[in-house]
Amino acid sequence: MGTTLTETKTLVGQSVRRKEDPRLITGTATYVDDIQQPGMNYAAVVRSPHAAARIKGVDTKAARELPGVVAVFTGSDVAELGPVPCGASLPGLRVPYHHLLAQDRVYFVGHPVAVVVAHDRYIARDAAERVEVDYETVAAVTDSEKALAPGAPAVHPQWPDNLAFTFEQNGGDFAQAARDADVVVRQRITSQRLIPMALEPRGVVAEWRSGDKALTIYSSSQIPHLMRTLVAQILGIAENRLRVVAPEVGGGFGSKLNVYAEEALMGFVAMKTGKPVKWIESRRENFLATTHGRGHVDYLEIAAKKDGTILGLSLKLIQDLGAYHQLLTPAVPTLSVLMMPGLYRFRNIHATILGVFTNCVPTDAYRGAGRPEATHAIERIVDCLAAELKMDPAEIRFKNFVHNDEFPYLTATGLSYDSGNYAAPLEKALDLVSYSELRNQQAEARAAGRLMGIGIATYGEICAIGPSPATPAGGWESATVKIEPSGKVTVMSGVKVHGQGEETTFSQIVADELGVDMDDIVVLHGDTTLVQYGIGTFGSRATAIGGTALYFAVQDLKAKIKKFGAMMLNSDDVSFVGGRCVCNRSGKSVSLAEVAGASHRALALPPGTDPGLVATKFWEPPNFTFPFGAHIVVTEVDRETGGIKINRYVAVDDCGRIINPMIVAGQIHGGVAQGLGQALFEQAVYDESGQLVTGELTDYAVPKATMMPWIETGHTVTPSPVNPLGVKGVGEAGTIGCSPAVVNSVVDALSPLGVRHIDMPLTPEKIWTLIQGGAA
Amino acid sequence: MKIAGYYTLPVARERAYDALQDPVLLAQCMPGCESLEPLGEDTYRMRMKMILASMNGLFEGKVKIAEPSKPEEFRLVVEGNGKIGFMKGDGLLRLSETDGGTDVHFEGDVTIGGTIAAVGNRLVDTTAKMMIRKFFERMTEKVRSEAATA
């Protein structure tokens, strides 16, 4: 794949085709399951079919007797190992000890109870079915509100109230705001549990070299370095004797922003058996045992003046945590409350989070992680307020936006919004749909008895997560740029690219700075032995923080290149342009390859300069970035079937400076797909006994291509002052803006019938029932 | 999941009551039942083949008759485990005399778990109803032929 560039243009800002795509679309990428090791065994995990039960015994004899079985490990074998880690800390947080395998009790359907190791994966699966576990079931609770009721079954017997934590966030004085208000609107709004559904399920290969005392774990992970630090702690081995490699990762969406029992477990198995071992999660296991997302019940109150001026917002957030804390489980809802001011100027906030244990698989980050839930709640309640005041939903938003001259803007929750022009994307989106004309069409449609809706949602995001004090494990990022003796450029980034396209965008940045061809740059990531250290890819941080670390590393390198250039040209006045060091007086020049060769051959060195051309930069961001945007969705609801048709979908995003418009569009499209999944189709449903009844793709409705509307994208560009690239982040924007815009649209369509709110997903059955005059 | 309904067996109440507790008859009438062996008083070990949509598998479990009150009512507690999951049922059977026989009213709870719950949940309701219907149809046939040969 060749990439041509004209001399005058920078690559940054162009829709350069993604370097990673040829291997992805030709099936030649290397995923965990493509890794083969000599003598490798295969593991299968025995999982609990019960949501809550005591384990009275585990009989592994029949499994061990099956020919080809190497070993079977149960809870007692791993009792001394460390717990699956929770990285979040909150005052008074109750953290149950999360063993790699269940000890005397299981807490959710899918809870790992034993692991079977065999010569091939088929024997392993057969043997797993021969493990007999004697369960004594106890009562389970799967609904977060029911779990809070007195007398509910206790998920963890030591905490009968099922409350893992309460957390308050206050700013200003909401009670006073409510007294000053002309109107207070209240609404219960949910963001249902979702299943992240990465195309590639999780997978682990572990290899132990006893002579080297070295363990290598290949895992489908978004955070290989953090995983190494934490898995080394679980296994009690030195961190520098563990190498973690995340090869090609087929999607994560937050579900691989974690450290799972199976990752440490395979390390343990490899060390115990002395042989490499592979475990690949089945799709059904992925439903049951990989973290879910969302799981909010929000009780909101918004206080406002008659003219639409919002005075304050109050929120009681009930977060379904599941049975355990995974890496960031309790931290996710705290992001929601930080987000509560949205794009608006009001100063009075009162939020309480109740973190609730349930007998379900843990929730954790899922595309947006707390921010889609918050935006959904805010943008819904603002629409409820507009309806109450009979105001236009666009007008009420314009009235309350933070003004352009107020940046950096300090919110009531203590955030400092970096830069913004919040009216701009909404104005652009309104123009794109010809808003006033559209409202006329709607009036005509209504007169004709048709249910047409126009939904508006604006959103702000917290991206580039984040400054280290605001994160559990450091919020910086690192990059090394190495110019090889031949002049080829190797980038080693601490971010773990897994579909976001940074191999391309990072190459664009480097190609512009060093004046080299895109194809001469290789971006390496995801291997703890190759890459210095890194935090990982999540929270729309990879380009804003990882890209900035890279940018600064390149600047260091350019200074060194110029020193070599000056020496080689025997000049004290050189520039580095277009991949050449040029003497500004003589016009003579040397190429980067020549400089690279000289720096490595080292026959002569500039004064005070070491051989080689390598630079490493760890960059700590001074702040988050705060992208924003507006989505407008035009729908028509079929009275007869309750079906929803999306006639227009307009997404205008401001993610700061854009490095690659095609990649930004792709991120918006993918984000909208997942937002539509939540708004219209998806829901993880546990029955009362704790069985996941949406445990298959036949019962869990992930959007398909045919279910997607045509998405019209637009942009406004407000560069971020936080980093020199001016970028903000775009990985989650599509999801965050989508669900409230869709629901606002459908509620608008049904408003002539007196409908004020509908909880997601907006299934035809639910809509039809509402049209028939029933409660959905 | 709640299950309730009734069937009429064409025999007198005493006979119906005994037939519904006769391990040989039960084994013959329960769809998929491969064996039913006494395990203790009013408790039996059961092996049963279950077919649900694309899944089928052998269940091993226990059947227990509880709170017998001849000839009016008894409770039937069934538990089974297999490769495709587990099932538990607990139901009260009430027998009342009616024209031409005995009405058997049943009312109970069925819980399923494991793969069958994740995959076949939507089919469980209809499958359970079908199995109960088959059971009573076979039982009707058995007690009718028994009455004919008596």
HADDOCK unambig.tbl for C-alpha pairs under 7 A between the chains (distance, minus, plus):
assign (segid A and resid 49 and name CA) (segid B and resid 85 and name CA) 6.67 0.50 0.50
assign (segid A and resid 49 and name CA) (segid B and resid 113 and name CA) 5.78 0.50 0.50
assign (segid A and resid 49 and name CA) (segid B and resid 114 and name CA) 4.39 0.50 0.50
assign (segid A and resid 50 and name CA) (segid B and resid 113 and name CA) 6.70 0.50 0.50
assign (segid A and resid 129 and name CA) (segid B and resid 83 and name CA) 6.09 0.50 0.50
assign (segid A and resid 691 and name CA) (segid B and resid 113 and name CA) 5.95 0.50 0.50
assign (segid A and resid 691 and name CA) (segid B and resid 117 and name CA) 6.33 0.50 0.50
assign (segid A and resid 691 and name CA) (segid B and resid 118 and name CA) 6.97 0.50 0.50
assign (segid A and resid 692 and name CA) (segid B and resid 118 and name CA) 5.61 0.50 0.50
assign (segid A and resid 693 and name CA) (segid B and resid 117 and name CA) 5.78 0.50 0.50
assign (segid A and resid 693 and name CA) (segid B and resid 118 and name CA) 4.61 0.50 0.50
assign (segid A and resid 693 and name CA) (segid B and resid 121 and name CA) 6.02 0.50 0.50
assign (segid A and resid 694 and name CA) (segid B and resid 118 and name CA) 5.95 0.50 0.50
assign (segid A and resid 695 and name CA) (segid B and resid 118 and name CA) 4.23 0.50 0.50
assign (segid A and resid 695 and name CA) (segid B and resid 119 and name CA) 5.99 0.50 0.50
assign (segid A and resid 696 and name CA) (segid B and resid 118 and name CA) 6.49 0.50 0.50
assign (segid A and resid 696 and name CA) (segid B and resid 119 and name CA) 5.86 0.50 0.50
